[in-house]
Amino acid sequence: MEFDPYRSLAWIVRAHHGYLKDTAPFAEFRWANFFRERILLSHDVLIGKHGVESTLYEVDENGRVELTGDGMELVEEAVCLSSIPESRGLPGFRNALR
C-alpha cells in the first residue's frame, strides 16, 4: 500500500479525539479523503520528501511523541473540521457528544 499523508493525519486526529474509533471498514481512509479535500499539506510532504510524521510531531529523548508547532496548528484545524456538518456521515463522527 502506498504512503498517504492524509491517512496519517486522520490517525493523529482520531488520537486527539476529533472522531471516535469505529469498526466501519476503511474508516481512516474515509476521514483521509475528507481532509484531503479541505486541507492542503506542504508539497514536500505530499511528494514524500518530508514525512508527515516529521512535519507533525517529534519524539523526545524519553520516547514521548509531541506535536510540533506546525503539527499542532494542522491537527487543531483538522479536529475543528471533524465536527462540521459535512462530516456528519463519516464513521466515528462525534459532534453530538460535544
Backbone bond lengths (Angstrom), bond angles and torsions (degrees), N, CA, C in turn:
res aa  C-N    CA-C-N  psi(-1)  N-CA   C-N-CA  omega(-1)  CA-C   N-CA-C  phi
1 M - - - 1.441 - - 1.531 108.75 -
2 E 1.303 116.23 136.87 1.452 122.37 -178.42 1.532 111.01 -76.06
3 F 1.334 116.67 146.59 1.459 122.57 178.26 1.522 110.41 -62.92
4 D 1.323 116.77 135.05 1.460 122.39 177.93 1.523 108.41 -131.01
5 P 1.348 118.10 106.36 1.465 119.84 -178.40 1.525 112.58 -61.70
6 Y 1.313 117.71 -27.20 1.462 119.75 179.52 1.532 111.08 -72.43
7 R 1.311 116.82 -29.65 1.457 119.25 175.13 1.525 109.83 -69.59
8 S 1.330 117.46 -38.06 1.469 120.87 174.34 1.518 110.60 -62.18
9 L 1.320 116.06 -42.27 1.462 120.07 177.43 1.528 110.51 -61.38
10 A 1.314 117.11 -42.85 1.471 120.86 179.15 1.525 110.52 -60.02
11 W 1.318 117.46 -41.45 1.462 121.34 179.17 1.537 110.28 -62.79
12 I 1.337 116.66 -43.88 1.465 120.90 -179.33 1.528 110.21 -66.39
13 V 1.318 117.54 -39.44 1.471 121.06 178.36 1.525 110.25 -62.66
14 R 1.319 116.68 -42.13 1.468 119.21 177.30 1.525 110.20 -62.37
15 A 1.326 117.19 -41.35 1.461 121.34 178.85 1.531 111.59 -63.24
16 H 1.334 116.59 -24.50 1.467 121.73 178.08 1.531 111.67 -99.72
17 H 1.314 116.01 22.33 1.465 123.94 173.12 1.524 114.59 65.37
18 G 1.326 116.31 28.32 1.460 119.80 175.15 1.522 111.81 -72.59
19 Y 1.321 115.21 -29.96 1.464 120.86 174.08 1.517 107.73 -153.63
20 L 1.310 116.02 164.43 1.459 121.58 -176.17 1.519 111.05 -89.67
21 K 1.323 115.68 149.82 1.463 119.63 173.65 1.519 107.58 -62.04
22 D 1.305 116.30 137.02 1.454 121.61 -174.31 1.518 108.78 -136.09
23 T 1.309 116.61 148.92 1.464 120.30 -179.56 1.527 112.56 -88.65
24 A 1.319 117.15 1.32 1.468 120.22 179.15 1.531 109.07 -60.74
25 P 1.320 116.83 138.69 1.470 119.52 178.88 1.532 111.55 -60.13
26 F 1.308 115.00 135.65 1.472 122.51 174.61 1.529 113.74 61.61
27 A 1.331 117.77 31.54 1.467 121.42 -178.47 1.523 111.52 -57.02
28 E 1.346 118.48 -45.95 1.463 120.46 -179.08 1.523 111.75 -64.14
29 F 1.326 116.97 -33.51 1.465 119.83 178.03 1.528 110.71 -66.96
30 R 1.320 116.04 -38.46 1.464 119.46 179.48 1.527 110.88 -66.63
31 W 1.339 116.16 -41.48 1.462 119.07 176.22 1.530 110.22 -66.26
32 A 1.319 117.28 -39.67 1.474 120.63 178.76 1.523 110.29 -58.51
33 N 1.322 117.25 -44.64 1.467 120.44 178.90 1.522 111.19 -64.73
34 F 1.318 117.30 -37.48 1.464 121.30 177.18 1.535 109.86 -60.78
35 F 1.349 116.94 -47.56 1.465 120.07 179.81 1.518 111.75 -69.31
36 R 1.330 117.51 -33.95 1.468 121.75 -179.90 1.534 111.02 -58.19
37 E 1.319 116.46 -35.70 1.466 121.15 -178.58 1.530 112.75 -79.87
38 R 1.343 117.54 -9.81 1.457 120.02 -172.08 1.521 115.24 -126.16
39 I 1.328 117.42 -16.01 1.468 121.49 -177.12 1.521 108.50 -127.58
40 L 1.318 115.60 130.29 1.461 120.69 177.52 1.529 108.30 -100.06
41 L 1.327 116.41 114.76 1.455 120.99 174.54 1.524 108.98 -83.76
42 S 1.316 116.20 161.06 1.463 119.36 -179.14 1.532 110.54 -61.84
43 H 1.314 115.95 149.93 1.461 122.32 -179.93 1.529 110.78 -56.78
44 D 1.342 117.31 -40.87 1.466 120.88 -178.96 1.529 111.51 -62.24
45 V 1.320 116.64 -35.55 1.466 120.15 177.40 1.522 109.58 -70.73
46 L 1.316 116.64 -44.14 1.453 120.64 -176.47 1.526 112.82 -63.42
47 I 1.319 117.70 -34.50 1.463 119.88 179.93 1.534 112.33 -90.37
48 G 1.331 116.63 -0.07 1.458 120.14 176.61 1.515 114.65 85.97
49 K 1.334 118.36 7.06 1.470 120.87 178.70 1.523 109.99 -67.80
50 H 1.318 116.40 -40.39 1.461 122.71 173.95 1.522 106.68 -123.08
51 G 1.304 116.21 132.79 1.452 119.09 178.46 1.507 111.94 -73.39
52 V 1.310 115.97 148.57 1.454 119.77 177.43 1.521 109.11 -61.49
53 E 1.327 116.70 -30.48 1.445 119.80 -179.96 1.525 111.14 -61.73
54 S 1.322 117.99 -47.21 1.462 120.08 -179.53 1.514 112.00 -71.80
55 T 1.306 117.61 -21.75 1.455 121.65 177.54 1.528 110.87 -80.25
56 L 1.326 116.88 -38.27 1.455 121.26 -175.17 1.524 114.13 -89.92
57 Y 1.317 117.24 -36.34 1.458 118.62 -176.59 1.518 112.00 -147.40
58 E 1.330 114.17 165.56 1.454 120.79 175.85 1.525 107.87 -136.34
59 V 1.305 115.82 158.06 1.457 121.97 179.74 1.525 107.40 -105.85
60 D 1.349 116.46 125.62 1.459 119.01 -179.33 1.526 110.84 -80.52
61 E 1.328 116.57 179.13 1.466 120.88 -175.43 1.531 113.27 -64.81
62 N 1.330 117.64 -17.17 1.463 121.81 177.74 1.525 112.55 -95.70
63 G 1.334 116.16 4.76 1.456 120.42 178.21 1.520 114.12 84.45
64 R 1.328 117.51 8.33 1.470 120.55 177.59 1.524 109.87 -82.75
65 V 1.319 115.22 138.16 1.457 121.01 178.77 1.521 108.39 -90.76
66 E 1.326 116.57 127.71 1.458 121.95 178.14 1.518 109.40 -130.45
67 L 1.321 115.84 138.65 1.456 120.50 177.12 1.522 110.13 -69.35
68 T 1.323 115.90 142.30 1.461 120.53 172.38 1.529 107.51 -76.22
69 G 1.326 117.16 171.71 1.462 120.44 176.89 1.522 111.60 -58.97
70 D 1.339 116.72 -46.54 1.461 120.97 177.80 1.523 110.47 -64.68
71 G 1.322 115.68 -38.99 1.456 120.29 179.53 1.512 112.12 -63.42
72 M 1.337 116.49 -41.66 1.458 120.21 179.79 1.531 110.54 -62.97
73 E 1.318 116.94 -42.43 1.469 120.30 178.75 1.531 111.10 -62.58
74 L 1.314 116.12 -44.25 1.463 120.85 -178.64 1.525 111.10 -66.05
75 V 1.315 116.86 -43.68 1.460 120.38 179.77 1.528 110.31 -66.75
76 E 1.326 117.85 -41.04 1.472 120.35 177.48 1.530 110.66 -60.25
77 E 1.328 116.42 -41.97 1.467 120.27 177.55 1.527 110.64 -61.99
78 A 1.331 116.31 -45.85 1.462 120.46 -178.60 1.529 111.31 -67.05
79 V 1.331 118.04 -38.38 1.466 120.65 177.50 1.527 109.52 -62.75
80 C 1.318 117.54 -42.23 1.473 120.43 176.59 1.528 110.49 -61.59
81 L 1.314 116.81 -43.50 1.464 120.11 179.03 1.528 111.91 -62.74
82 S 1.322 116.52 -30.60 1.466 119.49 -177.85 1.524 112.88 -68.34
83 S 1.326 117.53 -10.97 1.464 119.48 -179.24 1.529 113.38 -109.30
84 I 1.331 117.87 3.93 1.459 119.02 179.99 1.531 109.92 -77.69
85 P 1.324 117.78 157.07 1.467 120.60 -177.83 1.533 114.32 -53.78
86 E 1.318 118.12 -32.02 1.471 120.97 -179.32 1.532 112.56 -63.16
87 S 1.322 117.96 -22.45 1.463 120.79 -178.43 1.526 112.44 -91.57
88 R 1.299 116.90 0.17 1.465 122.43 -174.72 1.532 113.95 -52.86
89 G 1.298 119.62 -36.46 1.459 121.74 -176.87 1.524 115.08 -85.66
90 L 1.323 117.61 -0.42 1.458 120.71 -178.04 1.529 111.06 -81.51
91 P 1.336 116.85 149.90 1.461 120.40 -178.84 1.532 111.37 -61.90
92 G 1.311 116.65 132.33 1.453 121.17 177.54 1.512 114.71 84.69
93 F 1.325 117.48 5.60 1.467 120.45 178.66 1.521 108.75 -50.97
94 R 1.327 117.30 132.96 1.459 119.39 -173.47 1.522 114.07 -126.19
95 N 1.288 119.84 14.70 1.454 120.02 -178.00 1.531 112.46 -56.26
96 A 1.309 117.18 -33.49 1.467 120.10 -179.99 1.516 111.76 -63.55
97 L 1.328 117.20 -20.55 1.462 120.87 -179.44 1.504 112.63 -87.87
98 R 1.311 118.28 -11.41 1.475 120.79 -175.88 1.500 110.45 -88.36
